[in-house]
């Protein structure tokens, strides 16, 4: 039997913060690739790239063929492959804009990974930001108890 060699994928994500959508996408495709580089890139709007790396790397350690890396490239507008990126065969994305951009460049194979029905990443991002605000309140000089917050709501 002639088995076809599985390709290597590069999956760029902003990871602001890393989301269940990324994990769901990985769970759908990881068996189809010999290796997937999950590449954190972009602006640090909510958390740093290092924080994103630490969060998602802890989860991805359980998936043998997934390696998390960090890069400065802007994958939304990237029209050539930076030499310092890991070698890959297919660019993977769950971002339709990125997919259309890369298809139009025609430089490498690009695969679109549809997001699960009903999935809203903005909900997760807003929840994460809100949790940071709660953490900040807990560590101020004048912490507010949950009871105090509930009492204010009732008034």
N, C-alpha and C positions, 0 to 999 in steps of 0.2 A: 504494500500500500504506500502511496506517495502522499505524505502528510505535508500540507502547506505550512510554512513557518508563520507563526503569529507575529503581527506587526508590533512596533513600539509606538505608544501614544504619548502625546504631550497635551495635558489638559490645563490650560491657564485659568486661574480664578483670582478674583480680587480678595476674597476672604475677609470681607468687612462686615461682620465676622464670618468665619467659615460656617456653612449652613447645612441643614439636613438635605437640601436639594443637591448639593455636591456629593454627599454620601450616598444618596439614592441613585444619582447618576453613575457613580463608581460601582455601586452594587449591581447595576444593570450590565455594565460593559467590561468589568475587570477580567472576566474569563476569556474574552476575545482577544486579549493582548498579552504578549510575553512580558511586557513591562509598561507601566503608565507613570509618567512623571507628572505629578500634580504640582503645577508651578504657580506660586503666589506672586502676583505683580500688582502694580498700580499705586494709586494714592492711598495714604494712610488716613482715611476719613474717620473711622470709628476706633480702630486699634492699629498697632504697628504691624508690619509684616512679620516681625519676629514673634509677636503674640499670636498672630494667625497661624504661623508655622507650628508653634508649640501646641496650640489647641488641636489642629487637624492632624498633626504628626502622631499625637498620642492615640488617636483613633485608627489612623492608617497603618500603624505598626502591625495591626492584626491582619492586614491584607498583604500577603507576601510579595506580590508583584507591583505594589504601589510605593513610589518614593516621592516624598515631598521636598521640593526645592523652592528657592526664592530667586527672583530675577527682576532687574530694573526695566526691562523692555515694556513698551506699550503695545500689548497684543491686539488692541482694537485697531490700530493703524499700521501695524508691522507689515512691511512689504518685502523684507528679506530676513533670512534666518541669522541671528547673531551667532558668531562662532563659538561663544562660550556657553551656549545652551546645550543640554544633553542631546545626543543624536536621537532622532525620532523619525517615524514613517508617516504618521497621521496626526494632524492637529485636531483635538477633540474640544468641542465647546457646547455649552447649553445656552449660549447667548446668541440670539438670532442675528443681531447686528454684526458681531464678530464673524459669524459664519458667512454672511453675505459678503463682508469685506474680504475675507480670505478666499472665497470662491472666485471673486472678481480678480484677485491677484494671480490666481492659477499657478502659484509657485509650488505648493504641496497639497497632498490630499487633506481634505477637511471633512470631519464628520460632525453633524449636528445631533446632539443628544436631547430629545424633547424633555421638558420638565413635567413632573407628575401633574395630573389634572388637579386644579384647586390650589396648587402650591403658590404661595406668595412670599418671596424673599424679603420684601419690604417689612412684612409683619415681624419676621425674625430679627431684622436689623433694628427696628424700633424697640422691640422687646429687649434686645441686648443693650441698647443705649439707655433704656429706662432702668435696667438692672444696675448699670454703672452709676446712674444717678442715686439709686437706693444705697449702693455701697458707699458712695461719697457721703450721703446723709448719715450713715451709721458711724462714720469715722470723724465727724465734725466734733467740735468742742461741746456742742449742745445737741446730743442725739435726741431724736423724737421717737417716742414709743408708738407702736401700732395702735394702742388704745387711744393715745392723743390724736392720732390721725383720724381714727374712726369717730371720736367725739366731735372733731371739727366738721366732719361730713354730716353728722346728724343735726348740727345747728343751722 
